[in-house]
């Protein structure tokens, strides 16, 4: 089986339809059960004991904090900690249903954008659950250190903040630095809640006590403090809300803000933060209260003496458990479904299922029968299992019968397991699918439903949804070969493997109705090991020849045929060249009804890196009950490891029930279906839901000239990525009631003021254009209104005369004419002259060609007044080092004193552009140097600081850091010499720079 072992394709397929539905967490009597914290196989075991201990400490703290924040309505009752299969000498129980991919908390290598900062991946809008919370091992290990505490304290409340985003679909209540942000760091409050002219953009139940950092200036365009000005809280500022605000408030904040006018934690609807923008000014607590966990008086407040969670450490001790449940009813004879299933299942068993997996096989018609009990897959048992796959049809359809036997086979080992259910008919025998729901859910079995043909049972998708599984649809006359996608897609639930062992699909295409096909696939810089050209065919006589040519012209035409599996393959030896690989397929035109599919796969280029991957999904689930009421969001996540790929060309291919193919461009613009701009998550609404039935989704990704991996490199350091291609199935979803009427345009959520002119009494606003229907197409018009009263612009008042609409004669520059969805729009508008210090509020709606308006945008405010510089505080006086520091050493200086101070030029003011400076610290022989940063705020990712373990950049680099978070720990040299380098690009900035001290280590 040497050839087999080389071809074994573990397709770790990211195509789940369950991002919003995949969590198995339940809440009973106020306690959340079965939260999964999973540790990536990329995390080393060297500090496993401390890691496991700190996980339990953080979540124990979080449980008490959650109990207080949810007003005694919830706490964390039980947690499963899933450790990597490769970790040894750790006492752990056997895992059954827990997987890394579905875990609520994933502990993995850092994302370059966030560093060690915990974050939550959110694919949807207000109220939509997130995908997972990300922790780094360093964050967990050092969560109680003074360095980490200064950035992310306290860890329990940080978890509550991220849990609220994950579970309830709420957002941050604070601003961001950077001119691109629609949510500024400072704003002018219109209410009397704040006494200062400008205040930090944070949500607080009490007036914010703060000082503006030294060196901050006024942006002459907006009249606000510069977009990178920062603030410090006074020692007397001790708010009790909001947990969703600035992390530095969490030492005292214990509550979420509320919409109740009598609440002690009154929500600030006017603050220009993301929660207000995305959730239409609803408070965080209002959104949480509507969640199914608490709505309808579920889990009312309760006095619970012990809110300490229980922890269960688990590890995969045996392989994954699968049962293949196949329909052999008479209708499976149509379109040769039974034959195609027979061939695909045998291929799957022989080439795709990993060694150590337990697999059983069941057939059903009028009744059901076990064809093979649970058998561990290995080189000796594969053929036995292949021979058990049925290839003859029988009579009626009792789907529940097959599910019952499969469940009985899985139960003896414990909860969990995967059922791959394939059927083409409507059930007509008891037990029915609906009868099996309670048992399957209780057993935590996931069902991958494969609907074969248009008449397959409608409850198949419901079954997948209720069990947190997936759905696939096989169109007898379709343009794709979805059967392969369905089987490989089921392998998502196998135990996670290290990133360098992932096998990704570079290319997939079905070929028919010609005699020769020539195509190519790009091998990019992240892949190249185990490059495999796999040819699946319906008839061996259909294939005349198959060959591959490398970018340098080398031919590979030694094809291995496996007629029992109807598969052929060419495996490229050694490491494949980068570039375009051409393949040629010649077929026999006499077999016009046959076809072949080419699938090209590869692993990462080196065994210590991750390939570029794509996750393709419909997060809302596999069933659309009423398309008029529920829009379908298509999502593709493109990344390399944990770093996101920005600027890629991403397309979704939708095959409708009538077999028509539609192409939808997915965008990362932050408009409509896309929640955040430039985060590597590409989204768009699919609006052509005019037919009842099943739709299939495939995502295809390729690079553009501006594509880059967000890995901390500056724009100057980024090299061209070259071409890359990826393809991934997103499965199927079913529409029960089609769309009868057009959708309105999407709501604008990033409206902002980019300039105000005192002499002209005017303002300039900017936003991202929405579409004609949601985020598709181009709207017909905008209604832009202003008022001196915030509430006059709310949805229930927008159509009244209490707010004034801007007209064409109010336009000073730009246009009110809508652009295509995703484009930036900007217009300058004249406001009425006034002698008073009046705050104007502005909002807009988009209107489509049917006269349907969007919901009202986020509301922005402006006061047309001359602004004085902020009353900034001078920098804190520092005890001088024994001798002069870099402040006198200058660029390219050498520091020889035993301790000293290093800062960016002009700190804490604006540092220069096009700057490349370095400092050498050289202490007494035999000593070591410790460098500690106390302030850090530079333009990410374009400007950066590097620290080297020696006197030149050819030595080991100890640190490369950018952005506005402190490096997670001090940097220590291995000798008496350290080099510090600061590089900036040519773009203007208003960042305050960085400050560090060095001492003897």
N, C-alpha and C positions, 0 to 999 in steps of 0.2 A: 504493500500500500504506500510505497514511497511517493509515487506520483500523486496519489490522493492527498497525502499530508501536505504537499506543496500547494495543492489547489484549494484546500479547505478554506472557504470564504466565510469568515465570521462577519457578516454585514451588520454592524452596529447601526441600526437604522433609526434616524430621528424623524419619525413621521407621525408621532402620536397625535390623536385628536383630543387628548385628555389633559392639556395644560390647565384648563379651568376645571377639569373634572377628575384629575388623576390622584388627588389626595385621598387617602383612606382614613384620614383623621376623623374621629367622631367625637361628639360631646354628649355626655350623659350626666345628669345631676351636677352640672356646672364644670365637669372635668373633661379636658381634652385628652383623648386616649390615642395611643399609637402614633405619636409624632415620631418621624424617622429622621435621625441625624446620621448621615452616611459619609464615610471618609473615602476619598478617591484612592484608587490603586496607585496613583502617581505620588501619594504622600508616603514618605519613608517611615519605617517603624522605629527609628532610633529613640524617639521621645514619646512612644505610644502611651506609656503609663501616665505621664503628665498630661498628655492630650486628653485621654479619657477622663481623668480626674477633673480637669478644668471644664470640660463639656458639662459635666454634672453640676459643678459649682455654678456656672453661668446660668444654666436652665433652672436650677433650684432658686436662684435669686429672681430670675425672670418670672417664675410662677407666682411668687408673692407680689411682684410688681404688676403682673397682669391682673391678678385678683383685685388689687386696688384700682387700677385704671379702668377696668370694666365694671366697677361699682359692685363688686362681689358677685358677678355673674359668671366668671370663668377663671379657671386655673389650669395648670398642666398636671395631669394625673399620671400619665405613663409615657415613657420615651424608649424607643428602640434605637440603639447605637450600632450601626452596621459597619464593621471594620473590614478592611480588604482581605480577600481570600488568601493573599500571600503572607499576611502577618502570622508569625508563629509565636509559640510560648505565651499566648494571651488566652486566658480563660474566657470562653465564649460559648453560648448556646448555638444550636444550628438555626440559621435563618431559613425561612420558608417563603414568605411573600415580600420581604423587604428588598428593594433594589435601589441602587445609587441614583438611577435616572429619575425615579419618582419621589425621592426623599424631599422632605420639607426644608431641611438644612443640609447643604452640601459643603463639606470641608475639602477644599481643593487648592491648587496653586493659585497665586494671585492674578487678578486681572490688572494689566498695566495702568488702566485709567483710575482704578480705585485703590491700588496698593493693598494695604491691610484693612482698609475700611470695610465693614460689613455692608452689603447691599442686597437688594431684592430685585430679581428680574420680573418685570411686569409687562405683559404682552397686551393687556386690554385697557379699558377705560375705567371710569368710576364704578366701584362696586364689583369689578371683575377680579377674581383671585389672581395672585401672581403665580410664577412658575416655581421658584425656589429662593431661599435665602443662601447667600454665599458667605462663608467664613474662610479665612486663610489659617493654616496651621500656626503661623506666627502670631496672629491675633488671639487665637485660643490659648496658646502657651503663655503669652505675655499680657493677657487681659487685665491682670492685677498689678502690672508694673506701673511705675510712676509715668514713664514715657507714654504708654498706651492709655493710661487713665487720663492723661492731659488731653488726649484727642477724642477718646471714645467712651468716656465714663458716663454712668456706671454700666457695666456689661449687661446686667439684667434688664435695664431700661432700654438699652440699645436693641436688645432682642425683642422687647415688646413693641418698639417702634417698627422694626422690620416685620414682625408677626402681623401687625395691623395692616401693613402694605400687602403681605402675602395672603392672609386669610380674608380680609374684608375689602381690599381694593381701594385703600385711601392713599393720599399722597402727602408730600412734605409741606410744611407750613413755615418755610423760610425762603429767603432769596439766595441768589448765587452771584459770585463775582463774574466779570467778563462781559464785554459789550454785546455778545451774542444772546445773552440770556433775556427771556421775556419777563423774568422774575428778578427785579433788581435787588441789590443789597440794602439800599435805602429807598424810602418813599415819603411823600408828604401825606400825612393822615388828614382826612377831612373832618373826622369826628373830634369830639373833645376828649376822647380817651387818652390821647397823648398831648403833652404840653409843648414839646419841641417842634420846631419848624419841619425838620426831617428826622425820621427815626429808623432804626434797623427794621428790615422787613422780616419780623418774627411775630408769631402768634403768642400772645401772653395775656394772662388774666389780670395783670396789673401793668401800669405804665412802665415802659422799659427804662431802666437805669443804665446809662452807657456813656462811654467816651469814644470819640472818633480817633482812630490811630493817627499818630504824628505823620505829617507830610501829605495828608489827604487834601485834594483840591476839588474845585467845582468843574463839572463838565459844562462848557459854555453852550453846548447844543441842547442839553436836556434841562439844565438848571438844577440838576441833582448832583450829589457828590459823585466823584469819578466812579466808573463801574467796577474798579478794583479797590476802592476804599474799604477798609475793614473797621470793626468796632470792637471794643472790649466792654464787658458788663461790669458794673460797679459791684463792690462787695455786698451792698445792701439789696441788690436786685435778686429776690428769691421767689420766682413765680412758681405756682403749683400746676400750671398748664402753659404750653401744650407739650405733650410728649413728642408730637410730630414736628416740633420746631427745632431750633439750633441745638446741637448735641451738648453744647456748653450749659444749656439750661436744665439738663437732666439730673443734675445733683439735687435739685429741689422739685422739679416738675414731676407730678404723679398722675395727672389726669389728661383726658382728651377734652378739647373744647366742645361746647354744646350750643345749639341754636335756641334753647329755652331762654327767653328774656330774663327770667328770674335766676338763671344759673350763676353760680359763683365762677364758672369757667366759660364766660360768654365768648362765643366765636366772633372773630373780627372778619366780617365779610368783605371789607374794603381792602384788606391787605393783598397786594399783588403776588400771591404765591400759587404754587401748582395745585394745591387742594382746591382753592377757590376757582381756579381756571378750569380744571378738568371736571370738578363736581358741581359746577354752576353755583358757587357760593355756599353749598351745603357744608355744615360743620363735619368734622371727623366723627363725632359721636352720633350724629344723625345718620350717617352712612352705615356705621357699625350697628346701630339699633335696627336697621332694616335687614341686616343679614339673617339668613335662616337660623343661625345659632341662637338669635335672641328675639326675632320677630314673633308676634302672636303670643307674647309672654313666655316664650321658650327660655328655659334656664333663668328664672327670675332670681333676684338677689337672695343669697343664702349665707348663713353663718357657718363657715367651714373652719374648724380649728386647725387642721393640718393640710396645708397646701403643698407639701413637699412631694415632688414627683418620685415615682419608682423608675428605675433604669434597668434595661435588659441589654446586655452586650451580645450581639449575634454576629455570626460569620457564616459564609457559605461553606458548609462542610461537605455537601454533595452537590452535584450539578443541578441545573434547572430542571423542572418537571413539566412535561408537555404531554397532552393527549390530543391526537389527531382524530376528530370526529367527522366522518365522511358520509354524505348522503348517497345512497345507492338506489333511490326510488326510480321508477321507470322513466321519469322525465329527464333524468341525467343522461339518457341515451341521446337526447337531442343535441345537435351541434357538436357531437362527440365530446360532451362535457366529461363523461366518466373517463374517457381515454386521455384527455388533456390533464385531468386531475391526477390520474394514475402516473403519468409521466412527470408532472411537476412535483408531486409528493415524493416520488422516488429520487429525483434530483436533489430535493431538499434534504432527504435523509442521508444520501450518499455524500454530498459535498458541503452542505451548509451547517448542519446541526453539530455542535461542538462535542468532542469526546467528553464523557462523564455526564452528559445530559440523560435524564430518564425519560423514555418515550413510550407511550402506549397508543394503541390504535383501536378505534371503535367504528363500526358501520351501523347505519340505521335505515330502515324503510318502514314497514308496518310495525316492526319492533326493532330492537337494537341488540347487537352482539359484540362482545369483546373479541377482536382479532388477535391482539397481542397485549399481554399484561405489561406493566411498567418494566421496561428493560433499559439497562444502562448502555448507552451508545458507545461502541468502540469498534476497532477494526474487525473484530470477530462477529459482532452482532448487527452491523449495518445491513449486510445482505439479507439476514433473517428478517429484519424489520421491513426492508424494501419488498420482500416477497409477500408480506402480509397486507400490503396496500390493495384494496379491492379494485377490480376492473370490470365487474359485471353488475347490471342493474337488476332490481327486484320489483317491489310494488309500491305501497303508499309511503307517506311521509310523517314520521313521528320524531320530530326534532327533540322534544323533551326526553324521549326515551334514550337517545344518544347522550344527552347532557347528564342524565341521571347516572348512567354507567360510568361515564368519565369522572364524575364527581366521586363516585364510590371508589374508583381506582386511585384518586389523589388523596383521599381522606386519611388513610392509615399513617402517612408520614407527618401529617399536620396540615395547618392552613396553608393556603397559597397554591400556586401552580397556574398553568396556562392551558386553556382549551382552544384549539384551532378548529373552528366549526365551519364546514363547507356544505352549502345546500343551494338548490336551485328552485325549490317549490314552496308552496304554502303548507303549513302544518295541518294535518287532518286527523291526527290521532292524539289522544291524551297519553301522558301529561304534556301540556303546552309550554311554550317558552315562559310565559308569564307565571306559570306554576313553579318554575325553577328559580325565579328571581331570589326569594328569601334564602334558599339554601346556598346559592352561589355567592351571594353577598356575604353571608355569615362565614362561609369558608374562605373568603377573600381570594377567590379564584377569578382570574382575568380571562375574558373571552375575546378572542380575535375572530370576528365574524367575517366570512367570505361569502358574499351573495353572488351566486352564479346565474347570470341571466336576469332579464327584466321582471320575471315572475317570482323571484325569490321572496321568501317571507319578509314582510315589512318590519316585523319585530326584531329582525337581526341587528339593526343599528341601535335600537333601544337596549337590546341585551348588552352590546358592547359598551354603551354609555353607562348603564347601571353598574357594570362590573369594572369600570375604569379600563376598559380594553380599547380595541381599535376596530375599524370597519374597512372592508375593501369590497369593491364591486368588479366583477368580471363581465365585461360587455362582449357578447358573442360576436358582434360585428364592429367592435371598437377599433380605434386607431393605435392602441397600445396593448402590450401583453401584460396585463395587470396581475396575472396569476403568480408570476415570479415575485412581484412586489409584495403580494400578500404573504407568501411563505417567508421571504427574507425579513419582511416587516415584523413578523411575530417574534423574531430573534432579539428584539429590543429588550425583552424581559430576561435575557441571560445575564449572568453576573458581569459587572463592568470589568473592562480590561484596561491596562495602561494606555495612555493616549497614543504611544508609538505603535501599539498593536491594533489600532482601529483600521479596518479596511473600508475605504470609501469608494463610492461609485463615481467614476469620472465621466462615464458615457453610457447611455442606454437608448436603443432605437430598434423599432420593429421594421422589417423590410419585406415587401411584397409587391407583386405586379410589375416586375421588370426582370431583366436577365443578368444585369451586373449592377452592383452598388459599390461606390467608392466614398469613403468618408474618412474623417480624421479625428483624433482625440489628442488633447494637449496634456503632456506630462509637465507639471509645474515644479517649482523649486521646493515644494513641501512633500512631494510624493516621488515614488520611483522604485521602492522595494516591492517585490512580488507582483509586478505588473502582469495582469492576466487578461487576455482577450477571450471571452467566453461566448460561444455561439450555441444558442438553443434553437432547435428546429422541430418541425412537426413531422418531417419525413426525410430520412437519410438520402433518398434518391433526389430530393430537391436540391441538395448541396452538391455543386460541381467542384468548387475549390474555395479556399479561404487562406489569405496570406496577409502579412503585416510587414510594413517597412518603417525603419527607424528614421529619425530626422537626418542622420548622416548617410542614409541610403542603404543600410544593411537590411537584407530580406530575411524574414522568418516565415517559412511555409511548412514546417513540420507540425502538422495538426494531429492531435490525439483525439480520436473519436470514441465516444461511449454510447453505442446505439441503444443499450438497455435504458439509459437515462435520456436519450435523444439530446446529447450535448457533445460539443467539441470545444477544444481549448488550445490556446498557445500561451505558454508561460515564458516571459522574457527572463533569461538567466541574468544573475548578478543585478547591478543597479542600472535601471533604465535611463537612457539619455533624457535630458530636458528638451522640450520642444514638441513639435507636431508629429505624431505617429499616424501614418496612413494605413488603412486596411482596405482590402478589396474582397468582395464576396461575389462569386459567380454562381448562378442557380439555373436550374433546368426549367425552362418556360412551360414544359408540358405539364408540370404540376402547379397549375395556376391557383389552386385553392390553398396551397401550402404557404408557409411564411417562416421566417427566421428572425431571431432577435440577437443583437450583439450587445453584450454588457462588458464594460471595461472597468476593472477595479485595481486598486493599488493600496499599499501601506505607505507610511511616512518615508521620507527620503533617508533619514538617519534614524537610528534606534533610540534617540533621546529627544525627539521632537514630535509635535502633533501635526497631523495634516489639516488642511482646510476642510471644514465640514459644513453641511447645511441641514437644518432642521426645518421640516415643511409641515404645516399644520393648519387646521381650522380650530382655534382655541375654544369656540363656543360649543363644540360638540358634534356628534355624528347625526343628529336629527334636528331639522328645522321644522318645527310644528306649524308655524305661520310666517312665511317669508315677508308678508306685508308688515308684520310687527317686529321681526327680528332680522337684522342685516347679518350677512355672513362676512366675517373678517378672515382674510387669507394672510398667513404669516410665514416668513422664512427667516431663520436666524443663521447668519453666516459668521463663522469664527475660526480661528486657529487656536486650539487649546481653549484657554479662557479669554483670549484677546479677540475683540470683534474686528471684522473686516468691513471697512467703510468704503463707500463709493462704488460698490459692485453693481453690475447689471443683473437684476433678478426678475425672472418672469414666471408666472403661474400659468400652467396649461390646464384648462378646465374642459372636460368632456361632458357635455350635457346629456340628458336622457335620450335625445334624438340623435345622438352620436356627433353632433356639431362640436367643433373644437374652437374654443375662445382663448385668446392670450391676454393676460392681464399683467401689466407692469407693476411690480411691487416697489414701493418707495420708502426711503428712510428720511422723510422730510419733516416729520412731526406733525402732520396734518391728518385729519380724519381718523382712519383706522390706526395710524402710526402715532404712538403715544409720545415718543422721544425722538428728536432729530439726531442723526449721526451716532446711533448706538449699535449699529450692526443688525438691527431688527427691522426687516423690510415688510411693509404691510400695505394692504389696500382692501377696501370693501368690494365684494362681488355682487353686482346689482342685477345681473341677467338671470333672475330666478323665476322665469315665467312658466316653467314646466314642473309638473309633479314627477317625482322619481329620484333616481340616484345620479349623483355627479361625482366624477373622479378628479383628483388633483395631483399634478406633478409639478415640482419646482425645478427650474433650470437656472444655473448661476454661471456667469462668466465675468471676467475682469474688464475694466475700462482703463483709459490712460491715467485716471486719477484715483484708482483703487489703491488702498493701503491697509496694512494691518496696524491697528492701534496698539503698538507695543512700547510706547514711551519715546520712540525716536522723534526727533524734530523734523520739520518739513525739509530742512536742508539735508538731513541724514538719510531720509527715505530714498531708497533706490527703487527703480521701476520693478513692480512685482512680476512683470511679464504676464503672459496669458495663463488663465486657468479656467477649468470647466468643472462643474459639479451638477449632478442630477439626483433628485430624491423624490420618491413617491410620498404624497400626503394622504393616501387612502381615499376614502369615499365618504360622502355625506348624503343624506336623503331629505328631500323636501316633501312634506305632507300637503301643505297648502301653498301654492305658488303666489308670487307677488302679483297683486291686482292693480296697484297704483304706484306711481313713481315715488321714490324717496325724496325728501328735501335735501338741500346741501348740508354738508357737515358743519358743525359748529366750530368757529374759529376760537382757538384757545391760546394763541401766542400774540395777541394784539399788544403793542407797546408804543410808548411815546419815544421817538428818537431825536426830536428837536423841538424847541419852543423859541419864538421870536418875540421879545418884549415890545420892540418898536412897531411890529406889524400886528400884534395881538393874534398870533397864529401858532399852530402846533403842527408837527409832522408826525404821522403815525405809520406804523409798518405792521404787516401781518403776512401769513402764508395763505395763499388763495385756496379756498375750498372748491368743491366741484358743483356740477349741475345736479347730480344725484350723489349724495354723500361726498366722497372724495374723487369721483369719476367725472371727467369732462370739465366744463367751464360754466360757472354761474352766469345768470343774465344781468344781475344788478346787485349793488350793495345799498343797504340802508344804513347810513352812519349818523348817529344821533349824539347830542350832548345835553347835559343838564347840570345844574348846581346841586342836585339832590341824587344821591346814589340809587335809592329805591326806584326812582323814575325810569331807570334803564333796565329794571328786572323784566323777565319775560311777560309777567302779567300786566305790566304798565307800558311796555315798549310801543305798542300800537296806539296808545292814547296820545293826546296832545301835550302831556306834561313834559315831554322831552322834545327838543328841537332837532329837526333833521337838516343835515348839511345839504345844500343844493349845489348845482354846477357853478353858480357864480361865487360860491365860497371857496372854490378851489384856486389856490395860488400856484401850486406846482404839482405835477403828477396827474393822475386820472382816477376817476371813480369806476372806470370800465374794468370788469373782472378779467383776470388772466387765467390761463389753464391751471388746474389744480396742482398745488405743489410749488408754484412760483411765488417769489417774494413780491408783495405789492407795497407801494409807498405813495402817500399823498400828503400835501401840505394844505391845511384848511384854516380859514379865517374865523376867529371868535369875536363875539361882540365886545366893544370897548367898555371898560369899567374902571372906576376909580378905586374900587374896593379890592382887597385881597381875596379874590373869589377862587375857589377850587372848582374846576370843571371836570365832570366825569364824562367819559366817551365810551361808546360801545357800538357794535355793528351787527347786522344780519346780512347773510347772502340770500338771494332770491333766485330760484331757478326758472326755466322757461314755462313752467306750468303755474307760476305765481306762488309756489310753496316756499316759505322762508325757513331758514335754519333757526336753531335756537340762538339766543343772544350770546355774543362772544363774551370773553372775560372783559371786565370793566377796567379801564385805566383812568388815571387822574392827572391833571396838570394845573399849576398855578402860574400865571404869566407875571412873574415878579423877578426883579433883580435879586440875585442870591449872594449873600456874603460867604466868604470862606468859612469852613467849619471851625468851631472852637476846639481844635485838636490839642491833645495833651503832648507835652514834650516826651521824648523817650525816657524810659526808666534809667536813672543814673546807675551805672555799673561800677563796681569796684575795679579800678584799673589793674591790669596784670603787672607783674613785677617789672617788666620792661615793655617797650613799645611793641605794638601788635601790627597786624597788616594795615591798620589805618594809616600807619606811617611807612610801611614797607612798600606799598603801592603794587601795581600790576607787575607780575613776573619777579616779585621780590622773594627774598629768602628770610624765613623767620627762624630765629635760633633761641629765643627765650623759652623758659620752661612751661609757660602758658601764655595764651593770648586770645585776641578777638579777631575774627574774620567776618566781613560783611560784603554784600554786593555794593558796587559803587553808588554813592548818594543815599545809601540806606538811612532811614526808611522811606526814601523818595524814589522817584522814577529812575531806573537804571538805563544805561545806554543801549541803543540798538547796534547790531553788527559788532558785538563785543566778543572777544576771545582772550581770556586772561587766565593766568594760573599763578598759584602761590606754592612755594615749596616750604614745608615745615621740616627743619632738620635739627633734632635735639641730640643730646649727648649719646655717644655709642653705648649700645646695650639697653637703651630705653625704648619704650613703645609709646605711641601717640593715640590719644582718645579724642575724637572730634564729635561734638554734640551740637545739633541745630536747635535753636530756641524759637526761631521764626522762619517761616518759609512761605512765600507767595510769589511765584513767577509764572509766566505764560506757558500753559501746557497745550500741546507737547513741544512747542517750538523752542523754548529756552530751557536749559538744564544745567545741573551741577554734577560734576563727576569727581570722585575721590579715588586715587590710585595708591597702591601699596608699594611706594618707591618714588624715585625722582623723575620718572617719565611716564608717558601714556602707553609705553610698551610693557609696563609692569601690570600686575593683576589689578583689575578694576574692582574696588570694594563697594562702590555705590554709584548709581546714576539715578538722579531724582528730578522730578519736575512737578508742577501743579501747586496746590495750595494746602497740602497736608504735610505735616512734619515727617521726615524719615522715621521709620518705626523704631529704630534703635541707634545708639551711638555707633560710630565707625572706629575700629581699632586697627592700627597697623601691626605688622609682624616684625617691624624693625624701627629704627630711629628716624626714618624718612617717610614723608607722606606728601603727595601732590594733590592740590585742590584746583579744579578747573571750572570756569564759569563761561558758558557760551550762550549768546543770544542771536536771534535772527534779525531781519531787516524791518519787520513790522513794528508799528508803534504800540506802546503799551503803557499802562498806568499801574503796574504792579509795584508793590513796595519792596520786593527783593527778599533777601535772606540774611540771617545772622547766625553765627556759630562760634563756639569757644573751643579751644583745644587745651588739653592738659596732659601730663604724664599719665599713662595708663597703669 
